[in-house]
Amino acid sequence: MADNRWPLYGRQLTRYERALVYQDLGQGRRAGAELEKLYAEDPDYEDVAARLKL
């Protein structure tokens, strides 16, 4: 299913969880990319701003 069809909360949760997995795997750039996308959609989501050090 195309990402743009998912309800917003589903995309946000998926991006956040994916970013955490990337961090755990030592893939900081990929984690950062996911967090940046999430921040662009919702800057107040969880601890995204803190993880991006904003």
Jmol script that loads the backbone (N, CA, C; Angstrom):
load data "model"
ATOM      1  N   MET A   1       0.848  -1.176   0.000  1.00  0.00           N
ATOM      2  CA  MET A   1       0.000   0.000   0.000  1.00  0.00           C
ATOM      3  C   MET A   1       0.893   1.238   0.000  1.00  0.00           C
ATOM      4  N   ALA A   2       0.541   2.209  -0.759  1.00  0.00           N
ATOM      5  CA  ALA A   2       1.314   3.443  -0.833  1.00  0.00           C
ATOM      6  C   ALA A   2       1.279   4.163   0.507  1.00  0.00           C
ATOM      7  N   ASP A   3       2.406   4.740   0.877  1.00  0.00           N
ATOM      8  CA  ASP A   3       2.535   5.413   2.166  1.00  0.00           C
ATOM      9  C   ASP A   3       1.512   6.519   2.339  1.00  0.00           C
ATOM     10  N   ASN A   4       1.150   7.223   1.255  1.00  0.00           N
ATOM     11  CA  ASN A   4       0.227   8.349   1.384  1.00  0.00           C
ATOM     12  C   ASN A   4      -1.215   7.919   1.643  1.00  0.00           C
ATOM     13  N   ARG A   5      -1.521   6.650   1.579  1.00  0.00           N
ATOM     14  CA  ARG A   5      -2.870   6.175   1.871  1.00  0.00           C
ATOM     15  C   ARG A   5      -3.045   5.843   3.353  1.00  0.00           C
ATOM     16  N   TRP A   6      -1.948   5.652   4.039  1.00  0.00           N
ATOM     17  CA  TRP A   6      -2.028   5.309   5.454  1.00  0.00           C
ATOM     18  C   TRP A   6      -2.581   6.485   6.223  1.00  0.00           C
ATOM     19  N   PRO A   7      -3.360   6.221   7.241  1.00  0.00           N
ATOM     20  CA  PRO A   7      -3.749   7.324   8.120  1.00  0.00           C
ATOM     21  C   PRO A   7      -2.493   7.953   8.716  1.00  0.00           C
ATOM     22  N   LEU A   8      -2.573   9.208   9.019  1.00  0.00           N
ATOM     23  CA  LEU A   8      -1.413   9.944   9.513  1.00  0.00           C
ATOM     24  C   LEU A   8      -0.772   9.265  10.708  1.00  0.00           C
ATOM     25  N   TYR A   9      -1.562   8.825  11.679  1.00  0.00           N
ATOM     26  CA  TYR A   9      -0.975   8.205  12.871  1.00  0.00           C
ATOM     27  C   TYR A   9      -0.226   6.927  12.526  1.00  0.00           C
ATOM     28  N   GLY A  10      -0.675   6.211  11.518  1.00  0.00           N
ATOM     29  CA  GLY A  10       0.016   4.985  11.111  1.00  0.00           C
ATOM     30  C   GLY A  10       1.373   5.281  10.503  1.00  0.00           C
ATOM     31  N   ARG A  11       1.428   6.317   9.666  1.00  0.00           N
ATOM     32  CA  ARG A  11       2.717   6.718   9.077  1.00  0.00           C
ATOM     33  C   ARG A  11       3.672   7.197  10.155  1.00  0.00           C
ATOM     34  N   GLN A  12       3.151   7.991  11.077  1.00  0.00           N
ATOM     35  CA  GLN A  12       4.013   8.527  12.119  1.00  0.00           C
ATOM     36  C   GLN A  12       4.580   7.425  12.994  1.00  0.00           C
ATOM     37  N   LEU A  13       3.745   6.524  13.414  1.00  0.00           N
ATOM     38  CA  LEU A  13       4.201   5.423  14.259  1.00  0.00           C
ATOM     39  C   LEU A  13       5.218   4.557  13.521  1.00  0.00           C
ATOM     40  N   THR A  14       4.938   4.270  12.266  1.00  0.00           N
ATOM     41  CA  THR A  14       5.857   3.457  11.468  1.00  0.00           C
ATOM     42  C   THR A  14       7.204   4.140  11.325  1.00  0.00           C
ATOM     43  N   ARG A  15       7.217   5.421  11.020  1.00  0.00           N
ATOM     44  CA  ARG A  15       8.477   6.153  10.876  1.00  0.00           C
ATOM     45  C   ARG A  15       9.246   6.193  12.191  1.00  0.00           C
ATOM     46  N   TYR A  16       8.538   6.431  13.276  1.00  0.00           N
ATOM     47  CA  TYR A  16       9.195   6.515  14.583  1.00  0.00           C
ATOM     48  C   TYR A  16       9.829   5.170  14.949  1.00  0.00           C
ATOM     49  N   GLU A  17       9.067   4.113  14.824  1.00  0.00           N
ATOM     50  CA  GLU A  17       9.582   2.776  15.152  1.00  0.00           C
ATOM     51  C   GLU A  17      10.744   2.393  14.235  1.00  0.00           C
ATOM     52  N   ARG A  18      10.628   2.718  12.950  1.00  0.00           N
ATOM     53  CA  ARG A  18      11.703   2.430  11.996  1.00  0.00           C
ATOM     54  C   ARG A  18      12.976   3.176  12.399  1.00  0.00           C
ATOM     55  N   ALA A  19      12.829   4.430  12.793  1.00  0.00           N
ATOM     56  CA  ALA A  19      13.987   5.218  13.222  1.00  0.00           C
ATOM     57  C   ALA A  19      14.652   4.584  14.433  1.00  0.00           C
ATOM     58  N   LEU A  20      13.877   4.112  15.383  1.00  0.00           N
ATOM     59  CA  LEU A  20      14.451   3.470  16.570  1.00  0.00           C
ATOM     60  C   LEU A  20      15.203   2.197  16.204  1.00  0.00           C
ATOM     61  N   VAL A  21      14.660   1.437  15.284  1.00  0.00           N
ATOM     62  CA  VAL A  21      15.336   0.216  14.839  1.00  0.00           C
ATOM     63  C   VAL A  21      16.654   0.568  14.144  1.00  0.00           C
ATOM     64  N   TYR A  22      16.612   1.557  13.257  1.00  0.00           N
ATOM     65  CA  TYR A  22      17.841   1.984  12.590  1.00  0.00           C
ATOM     66  C   TYR A  22      18.887   2.422  13.612  1.00  0.00           C
ATOM     67  N   GLN A  23      18.476   3.161  14.649  1.00  0.00           N
ATOM     68  CA  GLN A  23      19.424   3.573  15.677  1.00  0.00           C
ATOM     69  C   GLN A  23      20.024   2.356  16.370  1.00  0.00           C
ATOM     70  N   ASP A  24      19.193   1.393  16.714  1.00  0.00           N
ATOM     71  CA  ASP A  24      19.677   0.176  17.380  1.00  0.00           C
ATOM     72  C   ASP A  24      20.653  -0.599  16.506  1.00  0.00           C
ATOM     73  N   LEU A  25      20.480  -0.500  15.190  1.00  0.00           N
ATOM     74  CA  LEU A  25      21.366  -1.204  14.259  1.00  0.00           C
ATOM     75  C   LEU A  25      22.611  -0.390  13.920  1.00  0.00           C
ATOM     76  N   GLY A  26      22.731   0.805  14.511  1.00  0.00           N
ATOM     77  CA  GLY A  26      23.893   1.643  14.257  1.00  0.00           C
ATOM     78  C   GLY A  26      23.830   2.380  12.933  1.00  0.00           C
ATOM     79  N   GLN A  27      22.638   2.535  12.393  1.00  0.00           N
ATOM     80  CA  GLN A  27      22.453   3.226  11.115  1.00  0.00           C
ATOM     81  C   GLN A  27      21.872   4.621  11.376  1.00  0.00           C
ATOM     82  N   GLY A  28      22.733   5.473  11.935  1.00  0.00           N
ATOM     83  CA  GLY A  28      22.313   6.798  12.362  1.00  0.00           C
ATOM     84  C   GLY A  28      21.765   7.676  11.253  1.00  0.00           C
ATOM     85  N   ARG A  29      22.365   7.602  10.087  1.00  0.00           N
ATOM     86  CA  ARG A  29      21.869   8.439   8.974  1.00  0.00           C
ATOM     87  C   ARG A  29      20.453   8.064   8.576  1.00  0.00           C
ATOM     88  N   ARG A  30      20.200   6.769   8.505  1.00  0.00           N
ATOM     89  CA  ARG A  30      18.856   6.320   8.135  1.00  0.00           C
ATOM     90  C   ARG A  30      17.854   6.687   9.227  1.00  0.00           C
ATOM     91  N   ALA A  31      18.264   6.540  10.474  1.00  0.00           N
ATOM     92  CA  ALA A  31      17.398   6.920  11.587  1.00  0.00           C
ATOM     93  C   ALA A  31      17.083   8.403  11.514  1.00  0.00           C
ATOM     94  N   GLY A  32      18.101   9.208  11.275  1.00  0.00           N
ATOM     95  CA  GLY A  32      17.911  10.648  11.179  1.00  0.00           C
ATOM     96  C   GLY A  32      16.976  11.035  10.053  1.00  0.00           C
ATOM     97  N   ALA A  33      17.090  10.353   8.935  1.00  0.00           N
ATOM     98  CA  ALA A  33      16.217  10.649   7.793  1.00  0.00           C
ATOM     99  C   ALA A  33      14.753  10.379   8.150  1.00  0.00           C
ATOM    100  N   GLU A  34      14.500   9.278   8.837  1.00  0.00           N
ATOM    101  CA  GLU A  34      13.131   8.962   9.243  1.00  0.00           C
ATOM    102  C   GLU A  34      12.623   9.987  10.247  1.00  0.00           C
ATOM    103  N   LEU A  35      13.462  10.368  11.193  1.00  0.00           N
ATOM    104  CA  LEU A  35      13.053  11.351  12.196  1.00  0.00           C
ATOM    105  C   LEU A  35      12.798  12.713  11.563  1.00  0.00           C
ATOM    106  N   GLU A  36      13.592  13.084  10.573  1.00  0.00           N
ATOM    107  CA  GLU A  36      13.379  14.359   9.889  1.00  0.00           C
ATOM    108  C   GLU A  36      12.047  14.380   9.149  1.00  0.00           C
ATOM    109  N   LYS A  37      11.693  13.277   8.504  1.00  0.00           N
ATOM    110  CA  LYS A  37      10.398  13.184   7.823  1.00  0.00           C
ATOM    111  C   LYS A  37       9.261  13.319   8.833  1.00  0.00           C
ATOM    112  N   LEU A  38       9.419  12.641   9.954  1.00  0.00           N
ATOM    113  CA  LEU A  38       8.401  12.692  10.989  1.00  0.00           C
ATOM    114  C   LEU A  38       8.288  14.090  11.572  1.00  0.00           C
ATOM    115  N   TYR A  39       9.418  14.732  11.808  1.00  0.00           N
ATOM    116  CA  TYR A  39       9.416  16.091  12.345  1.00  0.00           C
ATOM    117  C   TYR A  39       8.726  17.061  11.387  1.00  0.00           C
ATOM    118  N   ALA A  40       8.923  16.862  10.099  1.00  0.00           N
ATOM    119  CA  ALA A  40       8.281  17.722   9.099  1.00  0.00           C
ATOM    120  C   ALA A  40       6.760  17.592   9.152  1.00  0.00           C
ATOM    121  N   GLU A  41       6.273  16.397   9.456  1.00  0.00           N
ATOM    122  CA  GLU A  41       4.825  16.178   9.560  1.00  0.00           C
ATOM    123  C   GLU A  41       4.268  16.672  10.888  1.00  0.00           C
ATOM    124  N   ASP A  42       5.024  16.420  11.970  1.00  0.00           N
ATOM    125  CA  ASP A  42       4.517  16.740  13.306  1.00  0.00           C
ATOM    126  C   ASP A  42       5.694  16.995  14.246  1.00  0.00           C
ATOM    127  N   PRO A  43       6.113  18.250  14.390  1.00  0.00           N
ATOM    128  CA  PRO A  43       7.279  18.565  15.216  1.00  0.00           C
ATOM    129  C   PRO A  43       7.101  18.235  16.701  1.00  0.00           C
ATOM    130  N   ASP A  44       5.877  17.996  17.136  1.00  0.00           N
ATOM    131  CA  ASP A  44       5.632  17.683  18.548  1.00  0.00           C
ATOM    132  C   ASP A  44       5.488  16.187  18.816  1.00  0.00           C
ATOM    133  N   TYR A  45       5.742  15.365  17.826  1.00  0.00           N
ATOM    134  CA  TYR A  45       5.555  13.915  17.999  1.00  0.00           C
ATOM    135  C   TYR A  45       6.621  13.349  18.931  1.00  0.00           C
ATOM    136  N   GLU A  46       6.165  12.693  19.983  1.00  0.00           N
ATOM    137  CA  GLU A  46       7.037  12.036  20.960  1.00  0.00           C
ATOM    138  C   GLU A  46       8.267  12.887  21.266  1.00  0.00           C
ATOM    139  N   ASP A  47       9.451  12.283  21.182  1.00  0.00           N
ATOM    140  CA  ASP A  47      10.714  12.960  21.495  1.00  0.00           C
ATOM    141  C   ASP A  47      11.558  13.204  20.242  1.00  0.00           C
ATOM    142  N   VAL A  48      10.876  13.369  19.114  1.00  0.00           N
ATOM    143  CA  VAL A  48      11.576  13.525  17.840  1.00  0.00           C
ATOM    144  C   VAL A  48      12.524  14.722  17.847  1.00  0.00           C
ATOM    145  N   ALA A  49      12.054  15.859  18.324  1.00  0.00           N
ATOM    146  CA  ALA A  49      12.906  17.058  18.347  1.00  0.00           C
ATOM    147  C   ALA A  49      14.156  16.820  19.179  1.00  0.00           C
ATOM    148  N   ALA A  50      14.003  16.174  20.323  1.00  0.00           N
ATOM    149  CA  ALA A  50      15.155  15.886  21.188  1.00  0.00           C
ATOM    150  C   ALA A  50      16.106  14.915  20.511  1.00  0.00           C
ATOM    151  N   ARG A  51      15.576  13.922  19.829  1.00  0.00           N
ATOM    152  CA  ARG A  51      16.439  12.963  19.135  1.00  0.00           C
ATOM    153  C   ARG A  51      17.190  13.623  17.982  1.00  0.00           C
ATOM    154  N   LEU A  52      16.568  14.645  17.383  1.00  0.00           N
ATOM    155  CA  LEU A  52      17.225  15.396  16.318  1.00  0.00           C
ATOM    156  C   LEU A  52      18.104  16.507  16.885  1.00  0.00           C
ATOM    157  N   LYS A  53      18.069  16.663  18.198  1.00  0.00           N
ATOM    158  CA  LYS A  53      18.850  17.685  18.921  1.00  0.00           C
ATOM    159  C   LYS A  53      18.481  19.090  18.454  1.00  0.00           C
ATOM    160  N   LEU A  54      17.174  19.344  18.375  1.00  0.00           N
ATOM    161  CA  LEU A  54      16.665  20.663  17.980  1.00  0.00           C
ATOM    162  C   LEU A  54      16.229  21.451  19.198  1.00  0.00           C
TER     163      LEU A  54
END
end "model"
wireframe off; spacefill off
backbone 0.3
color backbone group
